[in-house]
Amino acid sequence: MPLATLQSLTFVGVRPIPVQIEVHLSAGLPSFALVGLPDAEIRESKERVRSALLNSGFEFPSQRITVNLAPADLPKGSAAFDLAVALGIAAASGQLAKAELQDWVFAGELSLSGALTGVRSPFALAVAARKQAQQRNRPLKLMMPKAQAAVSATVPDIAVYGAVSLFEAAAHLVGHGTPMTQEQPGCPTTATGQALDMAEVIGHQTAKHALLAAAAGQHHIRLVGPPGSGKSMLAQRIGGLLPALPFEDSLDISAIRSLKGEGDSFSQARPFRNPHPSSSMAALIGGGNPPAPGEITLAHQGILFTDEVLEFDRRCLESLREPLETGRVNISRSGHQSTFPARFLWVCAHNPCPCGWLGHPVKECRCTPEQVRRYQAKLSGPLADRLDISIDVQPVEHQALLQGSQGEHESGSSAALLTQVLKAREVQLNRQGCLNGEMTPGQISMHCKPEHSAEQLLLSYAQKNHLSARALHRICRVARTLADLDDAANIQKKQVATAIQYRKSLNLPTIPNQVALNGIK
């Protein structure tokens, strides 16, 4: 039967889709048809495949050739199908044994001479082939250009074979020739450099403890203070307080980076993304046609740090609401919808007012009350309500800075703080199966019951400030994390008081007398 079937891969957003390539030869006037919603890049492959076959010593059949790319309802746009189509034509015409094509995934673009040229996102292709093999419960082999095989072969549990040409790939399939094999038992970790150490930060004990709680319980945090007070320095070191990623998550996140074109390498370090305030909606959230992941997806399982958050476009900030609640973002386009993972720890920082000096112990704020209110209102109430912790970061006295420069650090290193984070996270996972910042309302009712005195304090604060249910739950979550850090079985009054203090800092529009007087003048 003049029919050959091969396997390849494509991606919709960051989701891998197996593509079955069927090649059928039939009697009739010579023709070459590609069906299955191919785009221009694939339709042009007909000429590349024809020339590559002829220049590689194969005969191009003078028959009616039909190539189907299934699933047929999925638009496809990649020249990586060239290798599979060419081998399929050779197999359907009897020039290759069809049995040799089983248990292979093919990816590679062909030049007119028959040479294999590079494909996009080789690391992501290898990760996708590995997942496909696991789903089918049988081993698969990946054939791709030799220049990229070494990159893909760092993915374990998938045999990656490289070939420099169509002839070499076909020779291997029939048992002749020795194309390069890069099969490795493990997946090496790329060097990511030394994480910044929290011990380098002098002072800021309250902010450090808040960052410790944020890392331990996955609580979104905001740092507010004048320029040069240390907000960015603190935020850049929170990555050292987070444990390394689990192996499977590391593969997925490295594959996302590969698809985005940000390198084909493996790392178990958690992502740290710091988008510029001028970032567009598509750059921050994701978008385009077809949809591509944005910064929040690149920060998945890591940290999204939005410095000068009030300078971002308001529409971009409001788009963070859904990902902060659900851990994913849905982007709809005509014809299909893409869902990207976006479960990150949000760390944001900004000045308290346009001039930056509101609340500074020495410098005078030059803003009017209306300017301050308008500036702080850029972060809407619903979005601020999703922040668990807000800390006022004030400049450290010169005396403390000079003492610190001589090696007198006031706090432990990131490694010491990480030990506390790991212990607290283990307690949380054993108790409810998730981190405190991810608890559902039912889990909060079950695991966040405070002691009587703590409950009275929380009730009094909630009634006095007319807290929403979300705000009340977030205070309970933070208090539970503080109790876990203190190795306390129950939530005590001091932990509720600290969580309330973290919450009070969210009420930024409290205008000091100094600013009010400026407005009167």
N, C-alpha and C positions, 0 to 999 in steps of 0.2 A: 504494500500500500504506500503510495507516494506522499506520506504524511510524516512529519517530524515535529516533536514537541520538546521545548526547552524552557528553562526557568531563568528569570532575571528579576530585577527589583527596581522600584521607583519609590518616590516619597510624596505624600500629601502633607504639606507642612513639615512636621517632624515625625509623622507616622509612616513606617515602612509598609509598602503594599507589594506583595508578590505579584509578578506579572508572568503569565504563561504565554509563550510565543509559539504559535502553531504555523507551520509552513506546509502548504499543500501545492502539489504540482498536478496539473490536469491538461488534457488535450485541448488544443485550440490555438488561435493566433498568439504568438509570443507576447506576453505582457507581464507587468510586475505591479501588483496592487497591495497597498498597505491599508488595513482596516483596524478599527479599534480606537478611534479618536486620536490619531497621531497629529502632532503639530508640525509646523514647517521644518523644524530641526530633524524630526524623524522622517518626514516625507523625502527630504533631500538625501537621506541615507541610501535610497535606492541606487543612486549613481556611485556612491562610495562603495557599497557592497559589491556591485557589479565589477567595478575596476579592481577591487581588492581580491576577489575570487580569481579573476583572470590572471592577475599579476602574481598570485600565489600558487599557480600551477593547477588550479581547478578549472573544470568546464562550467560555463554558465548555461544552464539548460534553456533550450529554445522551446519553452512551453509556457503555459499560463500559470504564473506564480502568484499565489495568494498568501499573504502573511497577516495573521490575526494577532492582535495584542489584547489579551484578556486580563482583567475585566473590560468589556467594551464600553461601559458607561463612564470610565475614568479618563479624563484628558491626560495625555502623556507627552512629555517634552524633554527628551534626553537622547543624546547621541550614543549613550552607553549601551543601547540595544543592538548596535551594529554587529558586534561579535556574535551574539546569539542568532541574529537573522542570517548571517553568512554561514555559520556552522549548520543551521537548520536547512538552508538550501542545499548545502553539500550532502547532508544526511538524507534528505528527501529524494535527491537525485541518485542515491546509491553510491556516492563517493566516500561516505563515512558510515560506519556502523551505528545504527540508531541506539543500540543498547549502551554504547559508550557515553551517551549524553545524559543518562540517568544520574541522579544524585549530584548534579552540578548546578551551580548558579553562575551565569556568565555576565560580565560587565566590561565593556571596552569600546572605544570609538576607533574606527578604522580609517587609515589614510588611503589614498588611491593606490599606493604601492603595496598595500596589505599590512603595513606596520600598525601596531596597536599604540594609540596615543592615550593620554591621560583621561581619567574620568573625574567628575566632581565628587567630593566627599568620600574618598576611599575608606576612611575609618568608619564612617556611618554605614557604608555598604557592608563591611565585615560584621559590624554589630547586628545589623538587620538579618544577615545570612545566619548568624549564630542563633538568633531568636527563632528564625524560621525552622532551623534544624531541631531546636528544642520543642517547638510546637508539633512537628511531625514525628518526633521521637525516633529520628534516624539521622546519621551523620550526613552532612553536605560538604561539598568542596566548592571553593570560590575561585574562578578563573578571571584574571584581570591583567592589565598592563604590568609588565615586570618592574617598571620604574616606581610603581605605587604599591607593589605587593609587600614590600618590607614594612610599610606603614600599617597596612591592613593585617599583617600577620602577627602584630602584637596583641590582637584580640584572641583570647584563648578559646578552645573548644571548636575551632573552625579551621580547616586546612585551607591555606591560601596559596595558590599557584600563580606564578607570573610567566608571561610569555611576551616576547618582543614583536611577534608577528602572528598573523592568522595561520600561516603554514606551521609555525612552531606549536601553536595551540592545538591544531588538528593532529600534528604528529604525536603529541603527547596522548591525545585521546585514543589513538589506535595503537599505542604502545611503543612508538618510536620517538626518539629525541628525549632530551632531559631539560625541560623548562625549569626555571628556578623554583624551588619550593621553600617557602618561609614558614615553616610550621614550628611554633614555639609552645612550650608547656605553660608559660605564664604570661602575665601582662605587666611589663615594667612600668613604673611610675615615673613620669617626667619630673625633672627638677623644677620646682616652683619657687625656689628662693626661700630665705628665712622669713617667717611671719614676723611682723612688727610686734615688739614686746610691750606689754602694758606697763612693765617696770620702768620704761623710759618716760612715762607720764608722771610728772611731779604734782602732788596735791590731788585735787578733784576726787576725794574719797567717796563722796556721795554719788557722783557720776559713775565711778568705777563699780560701786556696789549695784547701781541700777543696770549697768551693762552686764554685770554678772548675772543678775536676775533675768534680763532679757535673753541672754544666751542659754541659760539653764531651762527656761520655760517656753522659749520661742515667742517672746512678747515684743511687739512692735514698739519702737522707742523714738522719742524726739528729743533733740538737744538744742536748747535755745540759749543764746548768749551773744555778747558783743564781739566784734572782730578780734581775732587773735587770742580768744579765751581758751582755745584748745578743743573746740567741738570736732573739727575734722580729725585732729590727732587721736582723739578718743575713738571716734567711729572707725577709723582705719585699723584699729587694733582689736576690734571685736571678733574678727576672723580667727585670731589666735585662741579665742575662748570656745570655739566650736569644734566638736570631734570630727575626725576624718570621715569622709563619706563611705557608706557601705559599698562593696565592690560593684554590685549590679547597678546601683544608682550612679556610680562613677562612670560606668560604661555608657549609660543613657545620656548623661550630661556631656561627656566628651563627644558623643555622637551629635548632640545638638550643636555644639561648637563647630564640629566638622561641617554640618549642613549649612551653618551660617557663614562658613568660609573663614573661621578664626583659628585654623590650625587643626592638623590631624595628629593628635597625640592623646595619651591617656594620663589622667591625673586624678588623685583622690582628694585633692584640696578642694574645699568648698568655693564656689564662685563668689567673687566680690565685684559687683558692677557699680560703676559710679558715672551715670549718664550726665551729660551737660544740661543745664537748665534750658538751653535752646532746642533740646531734642523734640522732634515732631511726635505726633500721636503714633504713627507707624513705627518710628524708631523705638519708642518707649513700650508700647503695648503690643505692637505687631500689626501687620497689614500688608497691603499691596495685592496684586492679582497675578499669580496665585498668592495667597497669604504667606508671609514669612514671619518667623518669630521675632519678637522685640526684646528689649533689655530685661523685662520681667521674666521672660522664659529663659534667657541666658543666666539669670540669677536663680533659677530653680534649685531648691535645696541649699541655697547659699544666702548671700546678703545683697540687698538692693539699697545702696546709699545714695540718697538724693540730697546733696549739699545745696544750700540756698534754695530750699524746696519752694519757697514762696515766689521765686522768680520763674518757676515752670508755668507753662500755659495751663490755665485752670481746667480746660477740657481734658488735658492729659492727666492731671491729678485726679479728677473725678472718675476717670476710667480705671483707677486703681481699686475702686470699691469692690467690684466683683471678684478680682483675683485675691484680694485680702481676705475675703470671706470663704471662697470656694477652693482656692489653690489652683485655679485654672482660668484661662481666658478663652472665650468663644468669639471667633471672627467669622462673620457670614459674608459671603459673596454670592453673586448670581450663579446658581448651579450647585454649590456645595458649601459646607461649613467646616471650618478647621478649629480644632480644640488643642490649645497648647498648654503644657503644664506650667504653673507659675506659683509654686509654694515657696515663698522666700521670707526671710526676716527683713522687715522694712526698718531702716535706720534713716531718719531725716534730721536735717539741721538747718537752722536759719537764725538771722538776727531778730531781735525783739521789735525793731522799728526800721523805717527806711534809712535813717542815718546810722543806725546800729548801736547807739550808746544809751538806749533806754535801760535804766537800772544799773548802769556802771557806777562803781563806788566813787569815781573821781570826775570823769568826763561828763559834760552836760549834754542831754538830749536836745536837739534842735527841732524836733517834730511837733506838730500840733496834735491834740487829741484825735482830731478827725483823720489825720494822716496815719496815726498809729492804728486806729480802728480799721481803716480801709486796708492797710497793709496786712494786718493779722487776719482779716476776713478772707484773704485769698485761700486760706485753708478752711474749707467749709466745715460746718458743724458735724455732718454725717461722716466726713473723712477723719476729722480729729477724734470723733467718737471711737474710731477703730484703732486708735493708738492706746496702748496699755500704759505706757510710761512716758512722762515728760519731765526733763531735768533742766534746771536753770544752771548754766555753766558760767561761772564768773572767773575773771583773771586771777591767776595765782600771784601772791605777793613776791616781790623781787628777792626777798631774803630766802624764801623757800626754794626759788629757782636756783639761786647760787649754791645753796646747800645741796640741792639735787645734782648739780653739775659736778660736785665733788664726790658723787657716788652714794649719797645718803638717800636711797629710795624709800618712800613711805609705804609702798605696798608690795605685794608679792608679784612674781613674774606671771606671764600668761600661762606658763606651764603649771604653776601652782593653782591658778584660778581654774584652769581646765580640769584639774583633778576634782574640784568641787562641782563643776558643771557635769562631769561624767557621772559622779555619784548621785546627784540630784536627778539627772535624766533616767538613770537606772531605776530609781525609786518610782518615778512617774510611769515608766513603761510597765513595770511590774504591777503597779496599782490599777491603772486604767487602760493600758495598751497604747497610749499616745501621750504627747507632751501636754503640759497644762494649758498652753496657749491654744491648743487645738481641741480642747474638751467641748463636748456638746452640752446644752442646757441640762439634760438628764444626768450627765456625768458630774456637772458642777453641783447639782443638788445632792448627789450621792457622796462626793469626795471633798467638797469645799464647805462643809458645815463648820462654822467657827464656834469657839467656846462662848459661853453666855455673855461675858463682859465684852468680848470682841464683837459679838453679834449686836449688842446694844449700841456700840460705837458706830458700827457700819449702818445700822438702821437710822440712827440719828443723822448721820451725814447724808444718807440717801434722801431722807425726807426734807431736810433743810435745803438741799441743792437740787431737788426735783430730778434725780438721776433717771436716765432711761434704763430699761432692762438690760440693754447691751453694756452700758457703762457699769452697772452694778455687777454683772457677770465678770467683766474684765477686772474689776477690783478683786473679786473673789479668786480669780485665776492667779493674779499676781501675788496675793496673800498666800495662796497655796504653794506657789514656787518659793516664796521667802521662807515658809515653814519647812519645805523640803531642804533648802540650803542650811537651815538651822537644825536639821535632823529632828524636827518636831512632828509627832504623830498628828496633833491637832493644830488648827489655826488659832494662834493666840492674839491677844490684844495688840502686842507690839508689831506683829506682822500686818494686821489690818491697818494700824496707824501709819506704818510705812507705805503701804499700798495706797492709802488715801492721800498721803503727802505727795506721792508720785502722780496721783490723779489731779490734785489741786493745781499743780503746775500747768495743767492743760487750760486753766482759766486765765489765759494771757491778757485779755482786754482789761486788766486792772491798771488804770492810768495813774502813775504817781503824781503827787502834788506839783512836782517840778514841771511835768509836761502840761498839767492843767493851767499852771500859771503862764507858761509860754503861750497857750491858746488865748488866755485873757489879754495878754499883751498885744 
